[in-house]
């Protein structure tokens, strides 16, 4: 299972699935609640009751578009861009390595398989250890990497360690959750046999479970690098360095030619990482669809070879990244670092209201509305792109060309980070929560479009073929054969991305796009650490609420 990944199944809930006969009773109420929530969000964004577009910004947008033909390709700026790209990639790679180490250790300790092997006399202690581990890993997972970056900047200053740790800590918690689910879903027979033969828990894991899952763990680690690359750009916008810093500087100076150069570099890096990480993942769709034999043995061998080559390349590049960034790990243990950390904690406690309770609740409501609009926009675009991007085996040349174009567009829009989209939308949309919501919507359209496309490609085609054999037309086949097969999965993916979007709203706060992210950025600018902590806690509580609602809605749609 891959949290937030564009090709990942939605994690299964621990609650038993309701009988299908219960679904018609619950689903309409959830649909009605979703409709009310969407209308409330649209009203809160000002759509239909206030001007939202900025006509005066169209000339600036036109100037920006024309600058695409005159990109800054001067040798000095290209060298500067190359250095920034190298810094961004180094942050991403080392952050992913740290996240993978945390993920392996945390994933084992979070798995039920590890704790269920404890002796009966220690069963209660094992359950307590499992619960404490889940809580301990869950807290950093709920805090966005941008917030980690802000806190680490206050402690370490502008040090390369900030970028590595800000990615490694939250991504490590996410990776641990995913690895734990992979371990728990693995056939326990070899592991249990070793335990019965007298092997210890660590030996049983290393020899009974790890050989069966190492390819999945490694493939997910490379996918996490793909995510880290986009997050490193966001960290750059708050002063960590790299491409994000250069892009923010270029936008502040309205240097559109340089912006285009940087954006194209971001797209190329994003596309390359996305395609490579996708090629390393196991052909899970075939297994999930129950189509044995879809993935050939040759495909598995090729994936294994690419995994080994990628692992060797990652080791070499990690060493090169440490040297390039000149990391000084001794700074983490220096007395000055601990003094700054203590001073930060003392200044942040107790948390205080940035303004009033009414303002805080209003910003929380705006954050919720932004996430709803983001998923609405992303879902609509994603559905359209998915049906255009999944041509089917009998598609003609024109249909295949349209599908390929849709896939390229989806790749491009998710290769660009949400703050970059927000910067571009601010040309023509009035400042406030709406440009942030639309930016998140465009980014999530790329993610959901890919999820939906893979769902269409791996769906059970037998109902469709049966209807075609009975003489049903295209509309009937689509309405009664395709839609019932994919609606549940589409809904589940949309709800799952909503959980992610509520946390991602903080990233567009960097450019003042509203909500709790704007509050956090404002308090950071005024060095109000207690106010920052209040904004973070409010975002955590809101994320928890959305997670609970989303999980309940997913169960109703199963």
Buried (B, 14 or more C-beta within 10 A) or exposed (E): BBBBBBBBBBBEEEEEEBEEEEBEEBBEEBBEEBEEBBEBBBEBBBEEEEEBEBEEBEEBBEEBEEBBEEBBEEEEBEEBBEBBBBBBBBBBBBBBBBBBBBBBBBBBBBBBBBBBBBEEEEEEEBBEBBEEBBEBBBEBBBBBBBBBBBBBBBBBBEBBBBBBBBBBBBBBBBBBBBBBBBBBBBEBEBBBEBBEEEBEBEBBBBEBBBEBBEBBBBBBBBBBBBBBBBBBBBBBBBBBBBBBBBBBBBBEEEBBBBBBBBBEBBBEBBBEBBEBBBBBBBBBBBEEBEBEEEBEEEEEEEBBEBBEEBBEEBEEBBEEBBEBBEBEEEBEEEEEBEEBBEEBEEBBEEBBBBEEEEEBEBBBBBBBBBBBBBBBBBBEBBBBBBBBBBBEEEEEEEEEEBBEEBBEBBBBBBBBBBBBBBBBBBBBBBBBBBBBBBBBBBBBBBBBBBBBBBBBBBBEBEBBEEBBEEEBEEEEBBEBBBEEBBEBBBBBBBBBBBBBBBBBBBBBBBBBBBBBBBBBBBBBEEEBBBBBBBBBEBBBEBBBEBBEBBBBBBBBBB
